[in-house]
Amino acid sequence: MHRLTIDDVYEHIHGVCFKNGPPGTVGAETEWLVVDRNAPGAHVAIGRLRTVVERAGPPPGGSAITFEPGGQLELSSAPFGDLAALHRALSADIEYIRAGLAEHALELAGQGVDPVRAPCFQADHPRYGCMRDYFVVGGFADAGLTMMCSTASVQVCLDIGADPADALARWRLAHALGPVLVAAFANSPLRAGRRTGLRSTRQGIWNALDPARTLPVPSGDGADPADAWARYALDAQVMLVRPRPGTGECWTGAPGMTFREWLAKGEPDLDDLVYHLSTLFPPVRPRGWLELRMIDALPVRYWPVPVAVAAALLDDPRAADAAAEATAPVAGRWAEAARDALADPALARAARACFTAALEALPRMGAAGLAPLVAEYADRYVDRGRCPADDLDHAHLLEAAP
């Protein structure tokens, strides 16, 4: 078995995580809390949920269905060559699953954090047990368990870029745009029936977790993003060590070393590196594409909006220029975005400019059919300095709390 070197790490990240190619491919992952209409304050057992989904059969648009440790349901689209095709396929799959769940009094709830129910760990895969142990050992037990079991998001997947210069520009724009996306789509002001003081409690939870694996990748002016990601990965703590096939070893959580330190021991191989990268959760994660992870789950009607806005702003050159100018003053305002959302005047200005640019770009991208929904969202929220978090009825949720 080939033992990895630091050069191997850099080579893999440059060649795989930052593989260049013509932009245009788009994908999305939608996570949902699942609620029983007859007992909205109770947890839905993950075994029951799996059975219902399996009986419904594969969704027609080809989305993959997985389950998070607290029983959240995730629908991950296939990659599509255009935004309109993605929207049609994933919309069909979401509606298909909703119909199957409805026959058993179950509903998908689009919220960034469960507003009523406490975290309930239901995972049976050793990965998640090790993850839970890692956060406990690191002093992040509460935030870690909540993140694993009580949060949901909309994740947008876009190409890295056509060449290294394009990849650098897209990397910088995705990071500058991140706080605006947090603010414009903030939808998690409550936890356990109480206001948290944040409009995106989900983003606040990520901010409170292990900073070496959840904060943005440090990227100074002119820094090669692939080199920055390699350093980030090398300096992050190893979350777990998997047993090697045929050895009888057990899964080990929180082994107490960085990947760089593990590398110095001559033990990890390429599969270990790939797995380690899957346990790092910055808001923009490079996986051969850019995975934007900072958007709260939204009501079913509005999940396509952040996908359309992010794709338009990164893939349409004119919109990208406008977004780069609009987001420059608010780049790095992650904490303000989570707390204040569009009540922050600077974030509100940037969001309005970004939505205007996205609306102009969608017809150029062959996605004019999405423009009315994006415009509706802008009129209801962005143009008024509001976000979905401002809609939630605190008193009603308190009544539902167990």
C-alpha positions in Angstrom: 0.0 0.0 0.0 1.4 3.4 -1.0 1.9 5.7 2.0 1.0 9.3 1.3 3.5 12.2 1.3 2.8 15.9 1.5 3.5 16.2 -2.3 0.8 13.5 -2.8 -1.7 15.6 -0.8 -1.0 18.7 -2.9 -1.1 16.7 -6.2 -4.5 15.2 -5.3 -6.0 18.5 -4.3 -4.8 20.3 -7.4 -5.8 17.5 -9.8 -9.0 16.3 -8.2 -10.5 18.9 -5.9 -9.6 21.8 -8.2 -10.0 20.0 -11.6 -10.6 22.7 -14.2 -13.3 22.6 -16.9 -15.8 24.8 -18.7 -18.4 26.2 -16.2 -22.0 25.3 -16.7 -22.7 22.2 -14.7 -24.9 22.7 -11.7 -26.3 20.5 -8.9 -28.1 20.9 -5.6 -28.6 19.1 -2.4 -31.8 19.8 -0.4 -32.0 18.8 3.3 -35.3 18.6 5.1 -36.5 18.2 8.6 -39.3 15.6 8.7 -42.4 16.1 10.8 -45.4 13.9 11.7 -48.6 15.9 11.2 -50.2 14.0 14.1 -47.4 14.6 16.5 -45.4 17.7 15.4 -43.4 17.9 18.6 -42.2 14.3 18.4 -39.3 12.9 16.5 -39.9 10.7 13.5 -38.0 7.4 13.8 -35.5 7.1 11.1 -36.5 3.4 10.5 -40.1 4.5 9.9 -38.9 7.2 7.5 -36.7 4.8 5.5 -39.5 2.3 5.2 -41.9 4.9 3.8 -39.3 6.2 1.3 -38.3 2.7 0.2 -41.9 1.9 -0.5 -42.3 5.0 -2.6 -39.5 3.8 -4.9 -36.8 5.8 -6.7 -37.7 9.4 -7.6 -38.3 10.1 -11.3 -35.6 12.7 -11.6 -32.7 10.5 -10.4 -32.0 12.3 -7.2 -30.1 10.3 -4.5 -31.9 10.0 -1.1 -29.9 9.8 2.1 -30.6 10.4 5.8 -28.7 12.6 8.3 -28.0 11.5 11.9 -31.1 13.1 13.3 -33.5 11.7 10.7 -33.3 14.7 8.2 -34.0 13.6 4.7 -31.6 14.7 1.9 -32.4 14.8 -1.8 -29.2 15.2 -3.9 -29.7 15.9 -7.6 -27.6 14.5 -10.4 -25.3 17.1 -12.1 -27.1 18.9 -14.9 -25.8 20.9 -17.8 -28.2 23.7 -17.3 -30.2 25.3 -14.4 -33.6 24.8 -15.9 -33.1 21.0 -16.3 -31.9 20.8 -12.7 -35.0 22.7 -11.5 -37.4 20.4 -13.4 -35.8 17.2 -12.1 -35.3 18.1 -8.5 -38.7 19.7 -8.2 -40.3 16.5 -9.5 -38.3 14.4 -7.1 -39.2 16.6 -4.1 -42.9 16.5 -5.0 -42.7 12.7 -5.5 -41.2 12.2 -2.0 -43.7 14.7 -0.5 -46.6 12.7 -1.9 -45.2 9.4 -0.6 -44.7 10.9 2.9 -48.1 12.5 2.9 -49.8 9.1 2.7 -48.2 8.4 6.1 -49.0 11.8 7.7 -45.3 12.9 7.2 -44.2 16.3 5.9 -41.0 17.9 4.8 -40.2 21.0 6.8 -37.8 23.6 5.2 -36.1 25.3 8.2 -32.4 25.7 8.9 -32.7 24.4 12.5 -35.5 22.4 14.1 -37.4 25.2 15.9 -39.1 22.9 18.5 -37.5 19.4 18.9 -34.2 18.8 20.8 -31.5 16.9 18.9 -32.1 13.1 18.8 -29.2 11.0 17.5 -30.6 8.2 15.4 -27.6 7.2 13.2 -26.3 3.6 13.2 -23.2 4.1 10.9 -19.9 4.2 12.9 -18.9 7.4 11.1 -21.5 9.4 12.9 -20.7 7.9 16.3 -17.1 8.8 15.8 -18.2 12.3 14.7 -20.2 12.7 17.8 -17.3 11.6 20.0 -15.0 13.9 18.2 -17.1 17.0 19.0 -17.5 15.8 22.6 -13.7 15.5 23.1 -13.1 18.8 21.4 -15.6 20.7 23.7 -18.2 21.2 21.0 -20.7 18.6 22.2 -23.9 20.7 22.1 -23.1 22.5 18.8 -21.9 19.2 17.3 -25.0 17.2 18.2 -27.3 20.1 17.1 -25.4 20.4 13.8 -25.7 16.7 13.1 -29.2 16.1 14.2 -31.2 19.4 14.0 -30.0 21.4 11.0 -30.9 21.4 7.3 -29.6 23.3 4.3 -29.8 24.0 0.6 -26.4 23.3 -0.9 -25.5 24.5 -4.4 -22.8 22.8 -6.5 -21.1 24.7 -9.3 -18.0 24.1 -11.4 -14.5 25.1 -10.2 -13.7 27.1 -13.3 -12.3 26.9 -16.8 -8.6 27.4 -15.9 -6.6 28.4 -12.8 -7.3 32.1 -13.2 -11.0 31.5 -13.6 -11.0 29.1 -10.6 -9.3 31.8 -8.5 -11.9 34.4 -9.4 -14.8 32.0 -8.8 -13.3 30.9 -5.4 -13.0 34.5 -4.3 -16.5 35.4 -5.4 -18.0 32.4 -3.8 -16.5 33.4 -0.5 -17.4 37.1 -0.8 -21.0 36.0 -1.7 -21.3 33.7 1.2 -22.4 36.2 3.9 -25.0 37.6 1.4 -26.4 34.2 0.9 -26.5 33.5 4.6 -28.4 36.8 5.1 -30.8 36.7 2.2 -31.9 33.1 3.0 -31.7 33.1 6.9 -34.4 30.8 8.1 -33.5 29.6 11.6 -34.2 32.1 14.4 -35.5 29.5 16.9 -34.2 26.5 18.7 -36.0 24.3 21.2 -39.0 26.8 21.0 -36.8 29.8 22.0 -35.4 32.7 20.0 -31.6 32.5 19.8 -30.9 36.1 18.9 -29.7 35.0 15.5 -31.7 34.9 12.2 -29.5 32.0 11.0 -29.0 29.9 14.0 -27.7 27.2 11.7 -24.8 29.4 10.6 -24.2 30.4 14.2 -23.8 26.7 15.1 -21.3 26.2 12.3 -19.4 29.3 13.5 -19.3 27.7 17.0 -17.9 24.4 15.9 -14.3 23.3 15.4 -12.8 26.3 13.6 -10.1 24.2 11.9 -12.8 22.3 9.9 -15.8 24.6 9.7 -14.6 28.2 9.2 -13.8 29.5 5.7 -10.6 28.4 4.1 -8.0 31.2 4.6 -7.1 32.6 1.2 -5.1 35.8 1.1 -4.8 38.0 -2.0 -3.2 36.1 -4.8 -3.1 32.8 -2.8 -3.6 29.7 -4.9 -6.9 28.2 -3.6 -5.7 24.6 -4.1 -2.6 25.3 -2.0 -4.9 27.0 0.7 -7.2 24.0 0.8 -4.2 21.6 1.1 -2.9 23.5 4.1 -6.3 23.6 5.6 -6.7 19.9 5.3 -3.2 19.1 6.6 -3.7 21.3 9.7 -7.2 20.1 10.6 -7.6 17.4 13.3 -8.3 13.9 12.1 -11.9 13.2 13.1 -11.7 9.4 12.8 -9.7 6.5 11.7 -11.5 3.8 9.8 -10.6 0.1 10.2 -8.6 -1.3 7.3 -10.3 -4.2 5.5 -9.5 -7.6 6.9 -7.7 -6.3 10.0 -10.5 -6.6 12.6 -9.7 -3.1 13.7 -12.5 -0.8 15.1 -13.5 2.7 14.1 -11.6 5.2 16.2 -12.9 8.7 16.9 -10.8 11.7 17.9 -7.4 10.1 17.5 -5.8 13.4 18.7 -3.6 14.4 15.7 -3.7 16.6 12.6 -3.6 15.0 9.2 -0.1 16.5 8.9 0.9 14.7 12.0 -0.7 11.5 10.9 1.2 11.8 7.6 4.5 12.1 9.5 3.8 8.7 11.0 3.7 7.2 7.6 0.3 5.6 8.1 -2.5 7.2 5.9 -3.0 6.3 2.2 -5.0 8.1 -0.5 -8.3 6.7 0.7 -7.6 8.1 4.1 -7.0 11.5 2.6 -10.2 11.4 0.6 -12.2 10.4 3.7 -10.5 13.1 5.8 -11.5 15.7 3.2 -15.1 14.5 3.5 -15.0 15.4 7.3 -14.1 19.1 6.6 -17.0 21.5 6.4 -16.0 25.0 5.4 -18.8 27.1 3.8 -17.2 26.8 0.4 -15.8 23.2 0.0 -13.9 22.2 -3.2 -14.7 18.6 -4.3 -14.0 18.8 -8.0 -16.7 21.4 -7.9 -17.5 24.2 -5.5 -20.0 23.2 -2.9 -21.8 26.2 -1.3 -22.9 25.0 2.2 -24.0 28.2 3.9 -27.7 28.4 3.0 -30.5 27.6 5.4 -33.2 25.1 4.3 -36.2 27.0 3.0 -39.9 26.5 2.6 -40.6 24.1 -0.3 -41.8 26.9 -2.6 -38.5 28.8 -2.3 -35.7 26.1 -2.4 -35.0 26.9 -6.1 -34.2 30.5 -5.4 -30.8 30.3 -3.8 -29.8 27.7 -6.4 -30.8 30.0 -9.3 -29.2 33.1 -7.7 -25.9 31.4 -6.9 -25.6 29.8 -10.3 -26.5 33.1 -12.1 -23.9 35.1 -10.1 -21.1 32.6 -10.6 -21.7 31.4 -14.1 -22.9 34.5 -16.0 -19.9 36.8 -16.6 -21.8 40.0 -16.4 -23.6 39.0 -13.2 -20.3 37.8 -11.7 -18.8 41.2 -12.3 -21.8 42.9 -10.6 -21.7 40.5 -7.7 -18.0 40.9 -7.2 -18.5 44.7 -6.9 -21.5 44.4 -4.7 -20.1 41.9 -2.2 -16.6 43.4 -1.8 -17.7 45.6 1.1 -19.3 42.8 3.0 -16.9 39.9 2.4 -16.1 38.3 5.7 -19.3 39.4 7.5 -20.3 35.9 8.4 -21.2 36.7 12.0 -23.2 39.8 11.1 -25.1 37.8 8.4 -26.1 35.1 10.9 -27.2 37.6 13.5 -28.8 40.4 11.6 -29.4 39.0 8.1 -30.7 41.8 5.9 -31.4 44.1 8.8 -27.7 44.9 8.3 -27.8 47.8 5.8 -24.5 46.8 4.1 -25.7 43.2 3.6 -29.1 44.5 2.4 -27.5 46.7 -0.3 -25.3 43.9 -1.5 -28.2 41.4 -1.6 -30.4 43.8 -3.6 -27.6 44.3 -6.1 -27.0 40.6 -6.4 -30.6 39.7 -6.9 -30.9 42.4 -9.6 -27.9 40.9 -11.4 -29.2 37.4 -11.1 -32.6 38.3 -12.5 -31.0 39.9 -15.5 -28.7 36.9 -16.0 -31.3 34.1 -15.8 -32.8 34.7 -19.3 -29.3 34.8 -20.7 -28.7 31.3 -19.1 -31.8 29.8 -20.6 -33.6 29.9 -17.2 -36.1 32.6 -17.7 -38.7 30.4 -16.2 -37.1 30.7 -12.8 -37.1 34.5 -12.9 -40.7 35.1 -11.7 -40.0 33.0 -8.5 -36.7 34.8 -7.9 -38.5 38.1 -8.4 -41.3 37.1 -6.0 -38.7 36.2 -3.4 -36.9 39.5 -3.9 -40.2 41.5 -3.5 -41.2 39.6 -0.4 -37.9 39.6 1.4 -34.8 41.1 -0.2 -36.2 44.5 -1.4 -37.7 45.0 2.1 -34.7 44.1 4.1 -36.3 40.9 5.3 -35.6 37.1 5.3 -37.7 34.0 6.0 -36.6 34.1 9.6 -38.8 37.2 10.1 -41.9 35.2 9.2 -41.7 32.6 12.0 -44.4 32.9 14.6 -42.7 32.5 18.0 -45.8 32.0 20.0 -47.1 29.3 17.7 -43.9 27.4 17.9 -43.8 27.6 21.7 -47.3 26.0 21.8 -46.0 23.1 19.8 -42.9 22.5 22.0 -42.9 19.2 23.9 
